[in-house]
Amino acid sequence: MPFDGIRIGTAAAVAALGRLAGGLGTALGALAALSWAVLVVLLCPVGVGVVLLPTVPRALRAAAGRERRRQARRGRTIVAPYATPAPGLGPVARFRAVLADPATGRDARWALRHGVSGLPAGLLGLLLPVLVVRETAYPLYWWLLPRSMATSGLGFRAEGWPVAVAVGVEGLGWCVVTALLLPRLARSQERAAARLLGPHPSVDLTRRIAEVTASRAAALRAHAAELRRIERALHDTVQNRLVGAALLIGTARRAGVRDAGRADGQLERAQTAVEEALAELRAVGRGVFPSVLEERGLDGAVAGLAAECAVPCRVDVGPLGQPSASAAATAYHVVAEALANVVRHSGAARAEVTIRREGDVLRVRVHDDGRGGARERASEGAGRAGGTGLAGMRHRVEALDGSLAFTSPVGGPTVVEVELPCAW
């Protein structure tokens, strides 16, 4: 398990390095847009800057648009919040409208923040892995270096094997720093981009209404699919077993007078059919709202799913308080379906379920080390029972106004991340 944790931490650091390297490019673009804005302002007293003023918002928007596209490639869609100027406006009125758009000021704030912090963060992200390799391997090559160059990254001069070995240990410390720092820097960049480059929640009421409408439609789809699943379960299993039990009881009644032994066998088969029907009814009930959630809570219910999983599964559940029943049920179904997919399709040797509550948001993460390459099909949730398949999971989550992110590159790993509002 410690080895698995090291491997996961290394994979997270490598992924964060790629995100920071991409952020280095957009940080340079943000600095270029800011430099152009400063130059235009300085040229305003001589008149040239006044003519160039309309290019400043365009430069900022171009830099911000590049960042949005970068985030979209990472699976984080940021909707451009720009207001469309009224048609028929002249150049001056159009420039004033663009300048008055709150999104323009937010672009400038993002460019300043990302340009100032993204450049050193990207350079640090490139420097730390080099430092890790250099320091960790230092005992292998220090004796080949000239004395003037035989120093560590912290300035220690290696004048013997004890110091060289100490530098190698220092390299292991840099490994830990890299694994802890790079993901935090990458997340900080992404949160700033989402906060400053997306629509402001207080002014984008239209988008919020559209989201609520889409969430309501997803809830209706999930409800209809759940009803179809229950109807199929009752019709295909429970009803058939009860009909078979009724036929067996009728046969036993007719045979009871002539052949008591045969009647007893028929009644035994009828009893078995009724017991199986009761088990199917309990399974249908668990699909609607798992009783284990009321008995053991979300953490205990998820631990039960992990214990029954054919793939070794580690569960890490933080303090959850009292999440709403709908959020707990949705999280349970997401974990159940994700683990079922791991067993059926991934070929994984290990899986991990992490559940955290941050304020009013419940975060669920299911990770496996399988072959990856999974894809979400648009018809998946509609053609199968609600809650099955990735699209069905997404419908369940969106019905609660939550979000689902899914990554599964060829070769793995596969990660499903869900955020659910859990206060209502």
Secondary structure, 3 states (H helix, E strand, C coil): CHHHHHHHHHHHHHHHHHHHHHHHHHHHHHHHHHHHHHHHHHHHHHCHHHHHCCHHHHHHHHHHHHHHHHHHHCCCCCCCCCCCCCCCCCHHHHHHHHHHCHHHHHHHHHHHHHHHHHHHHHHHHHHHHHHHHHHHCHHHHHHHCCCCCCECCCCCECCCHHHHHHHHHHHHHHHHHHHHHHHHHHHHHHHHHHHHHCCCCCCCHHHHHHHHHHHHHHHHHHHHHHHHHHHHHHHHHHHHHHHHHHHHHHHHHHHHCCCHHHHHHHHHHHHHHHHHHHHHHHHHHHHHCCHHHHHHHHHHHHHHHHHHCCCCEEEEECCCCCCCHHHHHHHHHHHHHHHHHHHHHHCCCCEEEEEEEECCEEEEEEEECCCCCCCCCCCHHHHCCCCCHHHHHHHHHHHCCCEEEEECCCCCCEEEEEEEECCC
